[in-house]
Amino acid sequence: MNSPKGLVLIVEDDPNIAALQRLYLERDGYRTETAEDGLAGLDAVARLAPAAVVLDVGLPGMDGVTLCRRLRERDDWTPVLLVTARGDEADRILGLELGADDYLTKPFSPGELVARVNAVLRRGARPVAAPAVHTAGRLRVDPGRHTVHVDGTPVEFTALELNLLAYLLAHRGQVFTRAQLLDQVWGDSAHRDQRVVDVYVSQIRGKLGDASPIRTVRGVGYSAAGEPG
């Protein structure tokens, strides 16, 4: 049966959790398929070409973080929503660094899962509201070509890292709260931890070093240095 909202692959080894996720996603108009371990999930992504993947971190055979890494290494940027246990902060951060699009911490409501999947897919479907190319000192960002250069040397960025950097550069001089950035870049602030913005800003600064234009405005949020251009 065709679904108006596309296919979501659920990679989850607990059949009860997988069944609940399927129920709510299908109620919202998605078609779903499941895989019970990491290796099967990796094969299913290649075979089914899903619109998004809901990926449990604690999988047998190949864990979810490794699966995400394998996808990105083969240049597969299917949106990935990681599902982690409450204490797995290191896994969440590593997953985001590897290119996961978002995460959910157990326990969570099925409605929150659906909201996160919807937000991830909305974000991927819309263009970044930014000029074609931004320059700031030694930095050159081209969202259309998905490239970032410092002093002419390419720097590898995930799609979300580039979108956040490009948005701030497109609005240089303006200060944004974390909630505003979640709404504008992630497409949703109501169902996520605002600290995810801090994680991405830290990743961008780590990659750009002293060429990073992002400034912290204490008590408010973030901005990009300089005038709009």
Rosetta blueprint (number, residue, H / E / L):
1 M L
2 N L
3 S L
4 P L
5 K L
6 G L
7 L E
8 V E
9 L E
10 I E
11 V E
12 E L
13 D L
14 D L
15 P H
16 N H
17 I H
18 A H
19 A H
20 L H
21 Q H
22 R H
23 L H
24 Y H
25 L H
26 E H
27 R H
28 D L
29 G L
30 Y L
31 R E
32 T E
33 E E
34 T E
35 A E
36 E L
37 D L
38 G H
39 L H
40 A H
41 G H
42 L H
43 D H
44 A H
45 V H
46 A H
47 R H
48 L H
49 A L
50 P L
51 A L
52 A E
53 V E
54 V E
55 L E
56 D E
57 V L
58 G L
59 L L
60 P L
61 G L
62 M L
63 D L
64 G H
65 V H
66 T H
67 L H
68 C H
69 R H
70 R H
71 L H
72 R H
73 E H
74 R L
75 D L
76 D L
77 W L
78 T L
79 P L
80 V E
81 L E
82 L E
83 V E
84 T E
85 A L
86 R L
87 G L
88 D L
89 E H
90 A H
91 D H
92 R H
93 I H
94 L H
95 G H
96 L H
97 E H
98 L L
99 G L
100 A L
101 D L
102 D E
103 Y E
104 L E
105 T E
106 K L
107 P L
108 F L
109 S L
110 P H
111 G H
112 E H
113 L H
114 V H
115 A H
116 R H
117 V H
118 N H
119 A H
120 V H
121 L H
122 R H
123 R H
124 G H
125 A H
126 R L
127 P L
128 V L
129 A L
130 A L
131 P L
132 A L
133 V L
134 H E
135 T E
136 A E
137 G L
138 R L
139 L E
140 R E
141 V E
142 D E
143 P L
144 G L
145 R L
146 H L
147 T E
148 V E
149 H E
150 V E
151 D L
152 G L
153 T E
154 P E
155 V L
156 E L
157 F L
158 T L
159 A H
160 L H
161 E H
162 L H
163 N H
164 L H
165 L H
166 A H
167 Y H
168 L H
169 L H
170 A H
171 H L
172 R L
173 G L
174 Q L
175 V L
176 F E
177 T E
178 R H
179 A H
180 Q H
181 L H
182 L H
183 D H
184 Q H
185 V H
186 W H
187 G L
188 D L
189 S L
190 A L
191 H L
192 R L
193 D L
194 Q L
195 R H
196 V H
197 V H
198 D H
199 V H
200 Y H
201 V H
202 S H
203 Q H
204 I H
205 R H
206 G H
207 K H
208 L H
209 G H
210 D H
211 A H
212 S L
213 P L
214 I E
215 R E
216 T E
217 V E
218 R L
219 G L
220 V L
221 G E
222 Y E
223 S E
224 A E
225 A L
226 G L
227 E L
228 P L
229 G L
